[in-house]
Amino acid sequence: MLNSIYADIAMGLRPFSSASEMWLHLRNVYQQRNLAREFEVERNIAEYT
């Protein structure tokens, strides 16, 4: 996995020994929330019920 990503990202993954640990770390670091979409979905649910 380390050979298939940018070197600066790979450096942050060196402490992890398994791919699942690496994926969890990447998800935590790079996950972005879409608050506008969350609001839209919540509003649509409220209108529907």
A tleap script that builds the chain and sets N, CA, C and O, in Angstrom:
source leaprc.protein.ff14SB
mol = sequence {
  NMET LEU ASN SER ILE TYR ALA ASP ILE ALA
  MET GLY LEU ARG PRO PHE SER SER ALA SER
  GLU MET TRP LEU HIE LEU ARG ASN VAL TYR
  GLN GLN ARG ASN LEU ALA ARG GLU PHE GLU
  VAL GLU ARG ASN ILE ALA GLU TYR CTHR
}
set mol.1.N position { 0.816 -1.186 0.000 }
set mol.1.CA position { 0.000 0.000 0.000 }
set mol.1.C position { 0.863 1.254 0.000 }
set mol.1.O position { 0.527 2.236 -0.662 }
set mol.2.N position { 1.959 1.233 0.726 }
set mol.2.CA position { 2.801 2.422 0.828 }
set mol.2.C position { 3.392 2.841 -0.511 }
set mol.2.O position { 3.659 4.024 -0.723 }
set mol.3.N position { 3.599 1.895 -1.412 }
set mol.3.CA position { 4.172 2.231 -2.714 }
set mol.3.C position { 3.149 2.801 -3.686 }
set mol.3.O position { 3.525 3.262 -4.764 }
set mol.4.N position { 1.882 2.782 -3.340 }
set mol.4.CA position { 0.848 3.250 -4.262 }
set mol.4.C position { 0.289 4.621 -3.897 }
set mol.4.O position { -0.685 5.069 -4.502 }
set mol.5.N position { 0.892 5.293 -2.913 }
set mol.5.CA position { 0.418 6.618 -2.516 }
set mol.5.C position { 1.586 7.596 -2.496 }
set mol.5.O position { 2.748 7.197 -2.570 }
set mol.6.N position { 1.259 8.884 -2.393 }
set mol.6.CA position { 2.292 9.918 -2.354 }
set mol.6.C position { 3.213 9.706 -1.156 }
set mol.6.O position { 2.789 9.231 -0.102 }
set mol.7.N position { 4.471 10.065 -1.340 }
set mol.7.CA position { 5.485 9.838 -0.306 }
set mol.7.C position { 5.152 10.560 0.996 }
set mol.7.O position { 5.357 10.003 2.075 }
set mol.8.N position { 4.640 11.797 0.915 }
set mol.8.CA position { 4.344 12.532 2.147 }
set mol.8.C position { 3.204 11.885 2.939 }
set mol.8.O position { 3.189 11.947 4.168 }
set mol.9.N position { 2.258 11.268 2.241 }
set mol.9.CA position { 1.186 10.544 2.931 }
set mol.9.C position { 1.725 9.240 3.504 }
set mol.9.O position { 1.376 8.858 4.620 }
set mol.10.N position { 2.573 8.560 2.744 }
set mol.10.CA position { 3.152 7.287 3.189 }
set mol.10.C position { 3.969 7.462 4.466 }
set mol.10.O position { 3.986 6.572 5.316 }
set mol.11.N position { 4.637 8.585 4.604 }
set mol.11.CA position { 5.437 8.816 5.813 }
set mol.11.C position { 4.558 8.805 7.066 }
set mol.11.O position { 4.989 8.340 8.121 }
set mol.12.N position { 3.344 9.306 6.957 }
set mol.12.CA position { 2.433 9.311 8.092 }
set mol.12.C position { 1.870 7.944 8.425 }
set mol.12.O position { 1.300 7.745 9.498 }
set mol.13.N position { 2.030 6.995 7.502 }
set mol.13.CA position { 1.486 5.655 7.715 }
set mol.13.C position { 2.516 4.661 8.231 }
set mol.13.O position { 2.161 3.528 8.555 }
set mol.14.N position { 3.752 5.046 8.313 }
set mol.14.CA position { 4.814 4.129 8.732 }
set mol.14.C position { 4.607 3.516 10.117 }
set mol.14.O position { 4.979 2.360 10.319 }
set mol.15.N position { 4.025 4.243 11.084 }
set mol.15.CA position { 3.844 3.630 12.412 }
set mol.15.C position { 2.834 2.479 12.442 }
set mol.15.O position { 2.795 1.720 13.410 }
set mol.16.N position { 2.026 2.345 11.402 }
set mol.16.CA position { 0.971 1.332 11.409 }
set mol.16.C position { 1.464 0.048 10.769 }
set mol.16.O position { 2.188 0.074 9.774 }
set mol.17.N position { 1.064 -1.075 11.348 }
set mol.17.CA position { 1.570 -2.359 10.859 }
set mol.17.C position { 0.595 -3.095 9.952 }
set mol.17.O position { 0.995 -4.009 9.231 }
set mol.18.N position { -0.676 -2.713 9.976 }
set mol.18.CA position { -1.644 -3.411 9.122 }
set mol.18.C position { -2.363 -2.421 8.207 }
set mol.18.O position { -2.447 -1.228 8.498 }
set mol.19.N position { -2.869 -2.939 7.112 }
set mol.19.CA position { -3.589 -2.095 6.154 }
set mol.19.C position { -4.850 -1.512 6.785 }
set mol.19.O position { -5.216 -0.373 6.496 }
set mol.20.N position { -5.510 -2.277 7.637 }
set mol.20.CA position { -6.737 -1.759 8.257 }
set mol.20.C position { -6.439 -0.576 9.172 }
set mol.20.O position { -7.216 0.378 9.227 }
set mol.21.N position { -5.322 -0.634 9.887 }
set mol.21.CA position { -4.919 0.506 10.714 }
set mol.21.C position { -4.621 1.719 9.840 }
set mol.21.O position { -4.976 2.845 10.189 }
set mol.22.N position { -3.974 1.487 8.711 }
set mol.22.CA position { -3.661 2.584 7.791 }
set mol.22.C position { -4.929 3.214 7.248 }
set mol.22.O position { -5.040 4.439 7.198 }
set mol.23.N position { -5.905 2.378 6.834 }
set mol.23.CA position { -7.159 2.901 6.291 }
set mol.23.C position { -7.924 3.692 7.344 }
set mol.23.O position { -8.494 4.736 7.030 }
set mol.24.N position { -7.947 3.219 8.578 }
set mol.24.CA position { -8.618 3.960 9.648 }
set mol.24.C position { -7.970 5.318 9.860 }
set mol.24.O position { -8.655 6.327 10.024 }
set mol.25.N position { -6.643 5.334 9.856 }
set mol.25.CA position { -5.925 6.593 10.022 }
set mol.25.C position { -6.239 7.541 8.862 }
set mol.25.O position { -6.531 8.716 9.087 }
set mol.26.N position { -6.181 7.042 7.630 }
set mol.26.CA position { -6.469 7.878 6.462 }
set mol.26.C position { -7.895 8.420 6.510 }
set mol.26.O position { -8.129 9.586 6.192 }
set mol.27.N position { -8.838 7.584 6.904 }
set mol.27.CA position { -10.229 8.041 6.998 }
set mol.27.C position { -10.356 9.156 8.028 }
set mol.27.O position { -11.024 10.159 7.776 }
set mol.28.N position { -9.721 8.991 9.187 }
set mol.28.CA position { -9.800 10.012 10.232 }
set mol.28.C position { -9.149 11.319 9.807 }
set mol.28.O position { -9.634 12.395 10.156 }
set mol.29.N position { -8.065 11.237 9.064 }
set mol.29.CA position { -7.342 12.439 8.658 }
set mol.29.C position { -8.027 13.157 7.502 }
set mol.29.O position { -8.117 14.385 7.507 }
set mol.30.N position { -8.509 12.416 6.518 }
set mol.30.CA position { -8.979 13.025 5.280 }
set mol.30.C position { -10.493 13.054 5.112 }
set mol.30.O position { -10.987 13.562 4.106 }
set mol.31.N position { -11.232 12.526 6.067 }
set mol.31.CA position { -12.695 12.533 5.966 }
set mol.31.C position { -13.201 13.968 6.059 }
set mol.31.O position { -12.777 14.741 6.917 }
set mol.32.N position { -14.122 14.304 5.150 }
set mol.32.CA position { -14.718 15.635 5.160 }
set mol.32.C position { -16.219 15.505 5.349 }
set mol.32.O position { -16.868 14.655 4.740 }
set mol.33.N position { -16.749 16.348 6.187 }
set mol.33.CA position { -18.197 16.348 6.399 }
set mol.33.C position { -18.838 17.282 5.392 }
set mol.33.O position { -18.286 18.330 5.057 }
set mol.34.N position { -19.991 16.897 4.922 }
set mol.34.CA position { -20.761 17.717 4.008 }
set mol.34.C position { -21.991 18.207 4.770 }
set mol.34.O position { -23.072 17.625 4.677 }
set mol.35.N position { -21.802 19.289 5.523 }
set mol.35.CA position { -22.861 19.774 6.398 }
set mol.35.C position { -24.080 20.242 5.616 }
set mol.35.O position { -25.208 20.077 6.080 }
set mol.36.N position { -23.875 20.820 4.443 }
set mol.36.CA position { -25.004 21.265 3.629 }
set mol.36.C position { -25.866 20.072 3.222 }
set mol.36.O position { -27.093 20.142 3.279 }
set mol.37.N position { -25.232 18.993 2.816 }
set mol.37.CA position { -25.975 17.793 2.417 }
set mol.37.C position { -26.672 17.163 3.623 }
set mol.37.O position { -27.813 16.715 3.512 }
set mol.38.N position { -25.994 17.125 4.775 }
set mol.38.CA position { -26.618 16.589 5.985 }
set mol.38.C position { -27.873 17.380 6.338 }
set mol.38.O position { -28.904 16.800 6.677 }
set mol.39.N position { -27.781 18.704 6.258 }
set mol.39.CA position { -28.931 19.552 6.558 }
set mol.39.C position { -30.070 19.282 5.584 }
set mol.39.O position { -31.228 19.184 5.989 }
set mol.40.N position { -29.742 19.161 4.304 }
set mol.40.CA position { -30.754 18.896 3.287 }
set mol.40.C position { -31.468 17.567 3.543 }
set mol.40.O position { -32.693 17.492 3.448 }
set mol.41.N position { -30.716 16.538 3.862 }
set mol.41.CA position { -31.310 15.226 4.131 }
set mol.41.C position { -32.198 15.286 5.370 }
set mol.41.O position { -33.311 14.761 5.363 }
set mol.42.N position { -31.712 15.923 6.432 }
set mol.42.CA position { -32.510 16.044 7.651 }
set mol.42.C position { -33.797 16.816 7.386 }
set mol.42.O position { -34.857 16.445 7.890 }
set mol.43.N position { -33.714 17.879 6.606 }
set mol.43.CA position { -34.901 18.669 6.268 }
set mol.43.C position { -35.889 17.836 5.452 }
set mol.43.O position { -37.094 17.871 5.704 }
set mol.44.N position { -35.377 17.091 4.479 }
set mol.44.CA position { -36.248 16.247 3.664 }
set mol.44.C position { -36.938 15.173 4.504 }
set mol.44.O position { -38.113 14.873 4.291 }
set mol.45.N position { -36.218 14.603 5.445 }
set mol.45.CA position { -36.813 13.596 6.333 }
set mol.45.C position { -37.907 14.233 7.179 }
set mol.45.O position { -38.982 13.657 7.345 }
set mol.46.N position { -37.638 15.418 7.712 }
set mol.46.CA position { -38.625 16.104 8.549 }
set mol.46.C position { -39.873 16.456 7.747 }
set mol.46.O position { -40.986 16.355 8.263 }
set mol.47.N position { -39.705 16.863 6.501 }
set mol.47.CA position { -40.850 17.206 5.654 }
set mol.47.C position { -41.632 15.963 5.250 }
set mol.47.O position { -42.846 16.031 5.058 }
set mol.48.N position { -40.965 14.858 5.123 }
set mol.48.CA position { -41.590 13.625 4.654 }
set mol.48.C position { -42.449 12.971 5.727 }
set mol.48.O position { -43.453 12.326 5.426 }
set mol.49.N position { -42.043 13.145 6.991 }
set mol.49.CA position { -42.771 12.462 8.068 }
set mol.49.C position { -43.937 13.261 8.585 }
set mol.49.O position { -44.640 12.813 9.491 }
savepdb mol mol.pdb
quit
